[in-house]
């Protein structure tokens, strides 16, 4: 099949790297003809919202998908009229609006923290009285990796926080006291088959994911079951086809849903080496209406992101068991330029590998 991917970043590149061995070929739509995915497929260069470019991209495709959730919803709506597209526009629309996302979680019976929509500094001040502080103010749309957010320690922070987010429509979320952050990567096929990978435990710095281990180590059995069940409910309620990720805070009372991503996800990169079938391969299988592969764990696994710049390749490649994934991106502060995976026979070996990798990355 010829698979079209809206977006040509590292996620699109890894989708193609997983799908090419299955006999598929790939075409990407991206404003940059030299995007990372250009190494593994052809690129139609142009704006996502340009109808002529979109039609040129769709011509001859068997199926289409997208690699990031900030694709204009109108683009996916139009694409669906030209070629079978998965996931559908509904998954995208829910994930693009943080208020709609929280309401969707709540409607699915999934626990969320107190939240309120705000569209002015006055509304923010009033919402602080109802939601309470500390709280987190986030732009309602767009924003990722810690961008478009401000923390309010008290109501006195309202003016500064409102300026920090640019005075655009936002969501105010009550601060959650959590023990750790986890995510569940799930995949749903067109026939309704839903599978999940091992729950991932994540560490963020400055709002950017820096490390993941799987399976999660600080999560009780009840909380893990709750998270896995919630991810399944999300996939089924959306009628989602393909991979999605749901992120949670783990609290003393269980898990609280933070956000979802209707696509392959950074916290699932470890599956390339650590699972029988990676998130990327199963996304291709689902989109192409092929049977899903096993999501079983090969062994305790981990991932370290390379952010801003990468250390010497030789240093990383010299670590026993380490697998380097370079995205071919120019270094830039806060930019993910690659990641390093490891998978071991037991958690102690995995943890030792992670310490060495993080020492090199940090150094």
Protein Blocks (a to p, Z undefined) as FASTA:
>chain_A
ZZddehjbfklmmmmmmmmmnopacddddfblkbfklmnoccdeddfklmklmmmmmgop
abdcdfbfkbcfklmmmmmmmoccdddfklmmmmmpmklmmmmmmmnopacddddddfbf
klmmmmmmmnopadddddfbgciehiaiacdfbfklmmmmmmmnoopacddddddddfbd
cdddddddfkopacdddddddddeehiafbdcdddfkbcfklmmmmmmmmmmmmmmnopa
cjddddddddfkbccdfbdcdbddfklmmmmmmpmbdfklmmmmmmnopacddfbdfbdc
dddddehiacdfklmmmpghiacddehiacdehiafbdcddddfbfklmmmmmmmmmmmm
mZZ
